[in-house]
Amino acid sequence: MPRGKAISIELTDGERDALLRNVRRRKSAHALSQRSRLVLLAAEGLTDSAIAERVGLRRETVGIWRNRFARERLDGLFDEPRVGRPREIDDDAIEAVVVATLETKPDGATHWSTRSLATKMGLSQSAIGRIWRAFGLQPHRAETFQLSADPQLVDKVRDIVGLYLSPPENAAVFCVDEKTAVQALERSQPLLPLQPRQPERRSHDYFRHGSLDLFAALNVATGEVIGRLRNRHRSAEFVQFLAAIEEQVPSDLELHVVLDNLSTHKTPRVRRWLQRHPRVVLHFTPTHASWLNQVERWFAGLTDRQLKRASHRSKRELRSAIEDYIAKTNASPRPFVWVKTADQILRSIARFAQRTLNFHKSDA
């Protein structure tokens, strides 16, 4: 079937200026810019096929917008309102769902489910789910927290963050901690391996084959880890580990150690050892603030990648697995990058504490 002759387009100066602005303006919608361009090309006398090749549209689409412009001029380049099903839930009903989710609890339960709230609000379960997703509400989830009540919180945060962001010259900074009672657990049945559409499966019960205590020291500058496995974690083992760290640090450098407030870190034995080794300086994190210790992040990787899904038939197998992970870390070490300043951390803690206080004041 022969194609009809394309409608000729002639532009006024005002229309040409408006179309050029649409093409050049960075905030124009892509579709409007594309349509404006094709009209300009049509005004130059190009055929629909030539325009389609230039702007990346089908020839039929170019013809549609050429004809709409010829009939409606500039207004014809905008999308017409789409015909669709009108909203059944108005803004007031949506607000009521959000308020009920945030400020009320169902009888006999600690939080709403989509089904229970749908029954209360007279809406469908899927509607409640859509509203929750739109506002980022997840009543089924809960997380834990612990605000530090350390009277020296501010000073300790500034001290430790200062070591990370601006370490002293001629010094090495290590983050030290113990991962205690790492258990050698053997699954009671063989593992079912990963398959398409089926995750790896393991039995929930296990046999215990003893436990080990891991002492680890993360070099903040290099990302390398010094690790020692022991059967106990008394102050004697801690002092031995401090000595092992000091042996690997050049004698002309100070040694700054970030660690938590475990009782074995503050015994008379430790204090006597520090008196004999004055270049070693301990920096204690605030209570309930282990997240300030970077070695905790390394422990999380060890647990997630090596321990959580493994099955160890003996302490020897467990020891080998942990030592392999340390060796892999040190083969290609990558330091963690600390980005937040002490002031940013303290402001965040203050906001969190204030939100907690405000909630309980309003609840009272």
C-alpha positions, 0 to 999 in steps of 0.5 A: 500500500503506497504511503501518503504524502507527509504533511508539510510543517512551517514554523513561526519564529516563536515556535522555532524558538520554543522548539529549540529551547526544548532541545537545548534545555537540560531539564527538558524531558527526553521525550519532549526534546526528541519530539521538538527535534523531529518537528524542527527536522520536518520543517527543514523538509526531511521525510519521515524515514530520514527523521526516524533515522536521525532521532531513533524512532520508528517512521510511523511514530514520527508521522504521528507526532508530525501530524499532531503538531500540524493540528495542535502546534506546540501543545500537541507535543505533550503527552495526553492524560492517560485513561486509568482506574481512579484512586480508591484510597484517598490521602486521608485513608493513607495517612490514617494507615501510617499513623496507626502503624507508627502510633498504635499497637494491636490487641494481644500483639507487639506490632501490626501485620498487614492482615491485622491492620487491614481488618482494623482499617477496612482495607485489603491486605495488599493495600496495606502492603503497598502503603507500607512499602511506599513509606518504608515501614517494616513493623515486622523488623526490629534491631537492637542498640545500646547507648553508651553511658560512659562518663568519658564518652566524648573524650574517648571518641575523640581520642580513638577517631583521632588515631584513625583520621590523623595517626601520630607520626612515628607510630603504629596503630593496632585495633585489638580484641578477642573473639572468645569461645569460637566453637568447633561445630560439626553438623549432624548431617551432610550439607546439601549443596547450592543448586539452581533455585535452591539455597545451600541447606544444613542441619540445625543441630550439631555436635560440639568439639570444643572451642578456641579463643582468637586474639586478633590485632588489625594494623589500621594503616595496612589492613594486616592482621596478627592472630593467635589462637589459645584455649583460654583468654586470661590476662596471661594470654593477653600479655603474651599477645601484646608481646607478640604485637610489639615484636612485629613493630619496629623498635623506633615506633610508638605502639598505640592499641585500641581495645575494649574494657574487658577485665583481662585488659586492666589487671595488675599483670597488664599494668606491670607489663606496660610499665616495662614497655613504655612505648605501648599506649592503650586506648580504651573504647567507651563502654557499649561502643565496640563499633569504634574498634575496627577489628570488630569489622574483620571479625564480622567478615571471618564469621560470615565468610568462614565460620557461620556455614562451616562444619568442623569435626575438631578443634584442629580443623577449626584452627586450620580454617581460622589460620587460612582466613588470616593468611588470606587477609594478609596475602592481599590486605586492605585497610578499612577506611574510616570516614566519620569525624568525632563531631559527626559521630557525637552529633549522631549519638545526640540525635539518637538519644534525643529521639529516644527521650522524645518518644518516651516523653510523648508516650508518658 
